[in-house]
Amino acid sequence: MNNQSSGIEVKFPGAAGNQFGRNTYLSVIPFKSVERFLMVFPEVQRKINMSRVKQIAEYVINGTLDRNYSFLSAVTATCRGPIRYDEESKQVSIDLNATLSINDGQHRIAGIKLALNTLKRDISKESDSSKKDKLSKRLERLEDMHLPVVIFDNMDEKHEQQLFHDLNLMASKPTKSVSLKFDNTDPYTLMAKEVSLDNHYLLKYGVETEKTQLRDNNTNLMLLSTLRNMISYIIAGNDKDKGSEDTLCLANYDTWKTEIEEILDILFESLPNDCNDRTKYIIGLAVTLQGIGKYIYNLRNGDALNWKEYLVGLKDINWKHNNRMWNGYGGSYDERLERFVFGGTGGGINGVCNALIENNRPTKTIQHS
């Protein structure tokens, strides 16, 4: 640890306090300065996960777009070197020889660095002056963003390790459903939340936004995550799409939402009135609903001009567990459970889609435009 002062300080706006007898500082550091001050020391950190870094970098870059909601929580660090607080100017002063050892947030810092470098690389490669200018403005905006940092003053290695343990291993991670409930960055999740509150069929059958699985005594038809994936299948043909100009984006969002609302109306008009009874039908299974979504994608992108009539034709499908038609399409009937059981998620989704392709027929009794 370098405690020797250089005589040169870098000042950041902030506040000072005390926690369990240790001097604590709170400041904000510009994104463009995080690489200079915030560092990772292996003895007090775990090995970095580059896949997670790339996800955060993508999240950070998307945060420069209009109408996107992106937030990074405070990083916690230990100052290795001289640090002080000026009460008069309300500034945290860090000596130029000092470094901030990251105790919680190394992936956020690495993600910010990667996001900045990615935009710089894209700018250097871009030949179109208009696109280059837009990228430059996004980079400028990103560099001027600030990251909150909680700084502990000069702790030894053992205390830094304990700080890492307490911040990372004792935190409670929210369930996937709760995470989706409060996520406003993924366009498919946003649409799922909106249509679950707007569509009268989804209001009738229910969309579960808290739990991670549905038991028989839960009358909701599906999880929010299932609806999100179903919409993604309908629009993009898979559940991994994150939205783009070719699938779902800000420019086409309202058009797609109207389309999805109509598709859901036709679909649920064609399904049994008690389709949320999972003891009776396979409809309430996540793989079935996603398989239907994939089937709709195939209809809309295939040769059938009358794809809506195929949706109406679903009223003639026997969706009951004991319908032997489902055998061979990703699962089998379990005599003991008296249920049709899918062997796996991917196989089940493809199985439902293929079953409908091979067995469903169009019906011309349709009133929708």
C-alpha positions in Angstrom: 0.0 0.0 0.0 1.4 3.4 -1.0 0.9 5.9 1.9 3.5 8.3 0.6 1.8 11.5 -0.5 2.7 12.9 -3.9 1.6 16.4 -2.9 -0.9 16.4 -5.8 -4.6 15.7 -5.2 -7.6 15.0 -7.4 -10.8 16.3 -6.0 -14.3 14.9 -6.3 -17.5 16.2 -4.8 -18.7 14.1 -1.9 -19.4 13.6 1.8 -17.7 12.0 4.8 -18.9 9.9 7.6 -17.9 7.1 10.0 -19.0 3.4 10.0 -18.0 1.1 12.7 -15.0 3.3 13.6 -13.8 3.6 10.1 -13.6 6.8 8.0 -16.0 6.5 5.1 -16.4 8.8 2.0 -19.1 9.0 -0.6 -18.3 10.5 -4.0 -19.1 10.3 -7.7 -16.4 9.6 -10.3 -16.8 10.3 -14.0 -16.9 7.2 -16.2 -13.9 8.5 -18.1 -11.8 8.5 -14.9 -12.8 5.1 -13.4 -9.8 3.4 -15.1 -7.3 5.8 -13.6 -8.5 5.4 -10.0 -10.4 2.2 -9.5 -8.3 -1.0 -9.7 -8.7 -4.7 -8.9 -6.3 -6.5 -6.6 -6.6 -10.3 -7.0 -6.0 -11.0 -3.3 -9.3 -9.3 -2.4 -11.4 -10.2 -5.5 -12.7 -13.2 -7.3 -11.8 -14.0 -10.9 -13.6 -11.8 -13.3 -16.4 -13.2 -15.5 -16.0 -11.7 -19.0 -19.4 -12.9 -20.1 -21.0 -10.8 -17.3 -18.7 -7.9 -18.3 -19.9 -8.0 -21.8 -23.6 -8.0 -20.6 -22.9 -4.9 -18.5 -21.1 -3.1 -21.3 -24.1 -3.7 -23.6 -26.4 -2.5 -20.8 -24.2 0.6 -20.4 -24.2 1.4 -24.1 -27.9 0.9 -24.4 -28.3 3.4 -21.6 -27.1 6.2 -23.9 -30.2 5.7 -26.1 -33.3 7.9 -25.6 -36.1 6.4 -23.4 -33.8 3.7 -22.0 -33.7 3.3 -18.2 -30.2 2.2 -17.2 -28.7 2.4 -13.7 -25.5 1.3 -12.0 -25.4 1.0 -8.2 -22.6 2.4 -6.1 -19.2 0.7 -6.2 -17.5 0.0 -2.9 -13.7 0.5 -2.6 -10.9 0.9 -0.2 -8.5 3.7 -0.6 -4.9 2.5 -0.6 -3.1 5.8 0.0 -3.7 9.3 1.3 -7.3 10.5 1.2 -9.0 13.3 3.1 -12.2 15.3 3.1 -12.5 19.1 2.9 -15.5 20.2 4.9 -15.4 23.7 3.5 -15.5 22.8 -0.2 -17.4 19.5 0.4 -14.9 17.6 -1.6 -13.1 14.2 -1.3 -9.4 14.7 -2.1 -7.5 11.6 -3.3 -3.7 11.7 -3.6 -2.4 11.0 -7.1 -0.3 8.1 -5.7 -3.4 6.5 -4.1 -5.5 3.8 -5.7 -9.0 2.7 -5.0 -9.1 -1.1 -4.5 -12.5 -2.4 -5.7 -14.2 -4.6 -3.1 -17.7 -4.7 -4.8 -18.3 -3.7 -8.4 -15.4 -5.0 -10.5 -17.7 -6.2 -13.2 -19.5 -2.8 -13.3 -16.1 -1.0 -13.7 -14.9 -3.5 -16.3 -18.2 -3.1 -18.1 -17.9 0.7 -18.2 -14.4 0.4 -19.6 -15.5 -2.1 -22.3 -18.4 0.2 -23.2 -16.2 3.2 -23.6 -13.7 1.2 -25.7 -16.4 -0.3 -27.8 -17.9 3.1 -28.7 -14.4 4.4 -29.5 -13.7 1.4 -31.8 -17.1 1.8 -33.5 -16.3 5.5 -34.1 -12.9 4.7 -35.6 -14.5 2.1 -38.0 -17.5 4.2 -39.0 -17.2 5.9 -42.5 -20.7 7.5 -42.6 -20.2 11.0 -41.1 -23.8 11.2 -39.8 -23.5 7.9 -37.9 -20.0 8.8 -36.8 -21.4 12.0 -35.3 -24.2 10.2 -33.4 -21.7 7.7 -32.0 -19.4 10.5 -30.9 -22.2 12.2 -29.1 -23.1 9.0 -27.3 -19.5 8.5 -26.3 -19.3 12.1 -25.0 -22.5 11.5 -23.0 -21.1 8.3 -21.6 -17.8 9.8 -20.6 -19.5 12.5 -18.6 -21.7 10.1 -16.7 -20.8 9.6 -13.0 -20.6 6.5 -10.9 -21.3 6.7 -7.2 -18.5 5.2 -5.1 -18.4 4.4 -1.3 -14.8 4.6 -0.1 -13.4 3.1 3.1 -10.1 4.6 4.3 -7.0 2.4 4.4 -8.1 -1.1 5.5 -5.7 -4.0 5.7 -6.0 -7.0 3.4 -8.0 -9.2 5.8 -10.6 -6.4 6.3 -10.9 -5.9 2.5 -11.5 -9.7 2.1 -14.2 -9.5 4.8 -15.8 -6.5 3.1 -15.9 -8.5 -0.2 -17.5 -11.4 1.6 -20.1 -9.4 3.4 -21.1 -7.4 0.3 -21.2 -10.2 -2.2 -22.0 -13.4 -0.4 -24.7 -12.2 2.0 -26.7 -10.3 -0.5 -30.2 -11.7 -1.4 -30.8 -12.0 -5.1 -34.4 -11.4 -6.2 -36.3 -14.1 -8.1 -36.4 -14.0 -11.9 -40.0 -13.0 -11.9 -39.5 -10.1 -9.5 -36.4 -9.0 -11.6 -38.5 -8.9 -14.8 -41.3 -7.1 -13.0 -39.0 -4.1 -12.4 -37.1 -4.3 -15.6 -37.8 -1.6 -18.1 -34.8 -2.1 -20.5 -35.8 -5.3 -22.4 -38.5 -4.3 -24.9 -40.1 -7.8 -24.7 -40.4 -7.6 -20.9 -41.8 -4.1 -21.1 -44.4 -5.2 -23.7 -45.2 -8.3 -21.6 -45.9 -6.1 -18.6 -48.0 -3.7 -20.6 -50.2 -6.2 -22.3 -50.7 -8.2 -19.1 -52.4 -5.1 -17.7 -54.2 -4.1 -20.9 -55.4 -7.3 -22.6 -58.7 -8.4 -21.1 -57.9 -12.1 -21.7 -54.7 -11.8 -19.7 -56.5 -9.9 -17.0 -59.1 -12.7 -16.9 -56.6 -15.6 -16.8 -53.8 -13.9 -14.9 -50.1 -13.4 -15.2 -48.0 -14.2 -12.2 -45.3 -11.5 -11.5 -43.8 -12.7 -8.2 -43.4 -16.5 -8.1 -40.9 -18.5 -10.2 -43.2 -21.5 -10.9 -47.0 -22.2 -11.0 -48.5 -24.9 -8.8 -52.0 -26.3 -9.4 -53.5 -24.1 -6.7 -52.3 -21.0 -8.5 -55.0 -19.9 -10.9 -52.8 -17.6 -13.0 -52.3 -18.9 -16.5 -48.6 -18.1 -16.9 -45.5 -16.4 -15.4 -44.5 -13.0 -16.6 -41.3 -14.6 -18.0 -43.3 -17.0 -20.0 -45.4 -14.2 -21.6 -42.1 -12.3 -22.3 -40.7 -15.4 -24.1 -43.9 -16.1 -25.9 -44.0 -12.5 -27.3 -40.3 -12.9 -28.3 -41.1 -16.1 -30.1 -44.0 -14.5 -32.0 -41.9 -11.5 -33.1 -38.4 -13.0 -33.5 -38.9 -16.7 -33.6 -36.8 -17.3 -30.5 -36.7 -16.3 -26.8 -33.2 -14.9 -26.8 -33.8 -11.8 -28.9 -33.0 -8.6 -27.1 -34.7 -6.3 -29.6 -33.3 -4.6 -32.8 -34.5 -2.7 -35.9 -35.2 -6.1 -37.5 -37.4 -7.3 -34.6 -38.6 -5.1 -31.8 -37.4 -1.5 -31.2 -38.6 1.9 -30.2 -39.5 2.8 -33.8 -41.9 -0.2 -34.3 -42.9 -0.8 -30.6 -46.4 0.6 -30.8 -47.2 -1.1 -34.1 -46.0 -4.5 -32.7 -47.9 -3.9 -29.5 -51.2 -3.4 -31.4 -50.4 -6.6 -33.4 -49.6 -8.6 -30.3 -52.9 -7.5 -28.7 -54.8 -8.7 -31.7 -52.9 -12.0 -31.9 -53.7 -12.7 -28.2 -57.3 -11.9 -28.7 -57.7 -14.3 -31.6 -55.7 -16.9 -29.7 -57.6 -16.9 -26.5 -60.9 -16.7 -28.3 -59.9 -20.0 -29.9 -58.7 -21.7 -26.7 -61.0 -23.4 -24.0 -62.6 -20.9 -21.6 -60.9 -22.7 -18.7 -57.5 -22.9 -20.4 -55.8 -21.9 -17.2 -56.7 -25.3 -15.6 -53.3 -27.0 -15.7 -54.8 -30.3 -14.3 -56.9 -30.5 -17.4 -55.0 -28.9 -20.3 -51.3 -28.6 -21.4 -52.0 -25.0 -22.3 -50.9 -23.7 -18.9 -47.4 -25.2 -19.3 -44.7 -22.7 -20.2 -43.4 -24.9 -23.1 -46.9 -25.0 -24.6 -47.4 -21.2 -24.6 -43.9 -20.6 -26.0 -44.5 -23.4 -28.6 -47.7 -21.6 -29.6 -45.7 -18.4 -29.9 -43.2 -20.1 -32.2 -46.0 -21.6 -34.2 -47.5 -18.1 -34.7 -44.1 -16.9 -35.9 -44.0 -19.7 -38.5 -47.5 -18.8 -39.6 -46.8 -15.2 -40.1 -43.5 -15.7 -41.9 -44.6 -18.7 -44.0 -46.7 -19.0 -47.1 -50.1 -18.9 -45.5 -51.8 -15.6 -46.2 -54.7 -16.6 -44.0 -52.6 -17.1 -40.8 -55.4 -15.6 -38.6 -57.7 -18.4 -39.8 -55.1 -20.9 -38.6 -55.2 -19.3 -35.2 -59.0 -19.7 -35.1 -58.5 -23.3 -36.1 -56.8 -23.9 -32.7 -60.3 -24.2 -31.3 -60.5 -27.7 -32.9 -57.3 -28.9 -31.2 -57.7 -31.2 -28.2 -55.4 -29.7 -25.6 -56.1 -32.2 -22.8 -53.3 -34.1 -21.2 -54.7 -37.5 -22.2 -54.8 -36.6 -25.9 -52.5 -39.2 -27.4 -51.8 -36.8 -30.3 -49.1 -35.1 -28.2 -47.1 -38.3 -27.8 -43.9 -38.0 -29.8 -43.9 -34.3 -29.7 -41.3 -33.6 -27.1 -42.8 -35.8 -24.3 -45.2 -38.5 -23.2 -48.2 -39.2 -21.1 -47.4 -40.1 -17.5 -50.0 -42.6 -16.3 -49.0 -42.1 -12.7 -49.3 -38.4 -12.8 -52.2 -38.5 -15.3 -50.4 -35.6 -17.1 -48.5 -35.1 -20.3 -44.9 -34.4 -19.4 -42.4 -32.7 -21.7 -38.9 -34.1 -21.7 -37.2 -30.7 -21.9 -37.9 -27.0 -22.5 -36.4 -26.7 -26.0 -37.8 -30.1 -27.2 -41.2 -29.3 -25.8 -41.4 -25.9 -27.5 -40.4 -27.4 -30.8 -42.7 -30.3 -30.2 -45.8 -28.1 -29.6 -44.9 -26.0 -32.7 -44.5 -29.1 -34.9 -47.7 -30.7 -33.5 -49.7 -27.6 -34.5 -48.0 -27.4 -37.9 -48.9 -31.0 -38.7 -52.4 -31.2 -37.1 -54.0 -27.7 -37.1 -56.3 -26.6 -40.0 -57.6 -23.1 -40.8 -61.2 -22.1 -40.0 -62.8 -19.1 -41.8 -65.1 -18.0 -39.0 -63.0 -14.9 -38.1 -64.3 -11.4 -37.4 -61.0 -9.6 -36.9 -59.6 -7.3 -39.6 
